[in-house]
Amino acid sequence: MRVRARGGDAVTFDFAPMVDVVLLLLIFFFLTSSLAPRDRSVPITLPGASTSVQQTSALPVVSVDSGGKVFLNGAATTLADLAGQLKPLLGASEGVVGLRADEKGQYGAVMGVMDEIRKAGGQKLALGTRVTP
């Protein structure tokens, strides 16, 4: 875009720096949105506990809702497919798996999930709770 100034000199506006800034902002928002916790997408009412610790992001998280549906890292899965999907994720977490279950959920479904976690090679469980005063 060229505009003539009064003195006859051409004034130009360079769009390249503006495009760079827009691309950097896009990259920033893509990265921050992908780092958001995926396990929070499953609507679960966790049981309360007065002692709890903060979850690390490297843990694979298995969630069981009140209807007995199973989710791995926020994505729906079946109990039969859980062990196969969980095996590749256990290397990064050193055998630790996060388990979140609805407090009004089905005990049998949670036990089935725990069995599949052991079949996949999970050695320790980190149980999800909410902090109560």
FENNOR-V899040 format. One record per backbone hydrogen bond with DSSP energy under -1.0 kcal/mol. NH is the residue of the N-H (numbers start at 1). CO is the residue of the C=O. If there is no record, write none. Layout:
nh:NH co:CO
nh:NH co:CO
This chain:
nh:3 co:11
nh:5 co:9
nh:8 co:5
nh:11 co:3
nh:19 co:15
nh:20 co:16
nh:21 co:17
nh:22 co:18
nh:23 co:19
nh:24 co:20
nh:25 co:21
nh:26 co:22
nh:27 co:23
nh:28 co:24
nh:29 co:25
nh:30 co:26
nh:31 co:27
nh:32 co:28
nh:33 co:29
nh:34 co:30
nh:35 co:31
nh:41 co:38
nh:42 co:39
nh:44 co:42
nh:49 co:130
nh:62 co:98
nh:63 co:71
nh:64 co:100
nh:65 co:69
nh:68 co:65
nh:71 co:63
nh:72 co:75
nh:73 co:61
nh:75 co:72
nh:77 co:70
nh:85 co:81
nh:86 co:82
nh:87 co:83
nh:89 co:86
nh:95 co:90
nh:96 co:93
nh:97 co:124
nh:98 co:60
nh:99 co:126
nh:100 co:62
nh:102 co:64
nh:103 co:45
nh:105 co:102
nh:110 co:106
nh:111 co:107
nh:112 co:108
nh:113 co:109
nh:114 co:110
nh:115 co:111
nh:116 co:112
nh:117 co:113
nh:118 co:114
nh:119 co:115
nh:120 co:116
nh:122 co:117
nh:123 co:95
nh:124 co:95
nh:126 co:97
nh:128 co:99
nh:130 co:47
nh:132 co:49
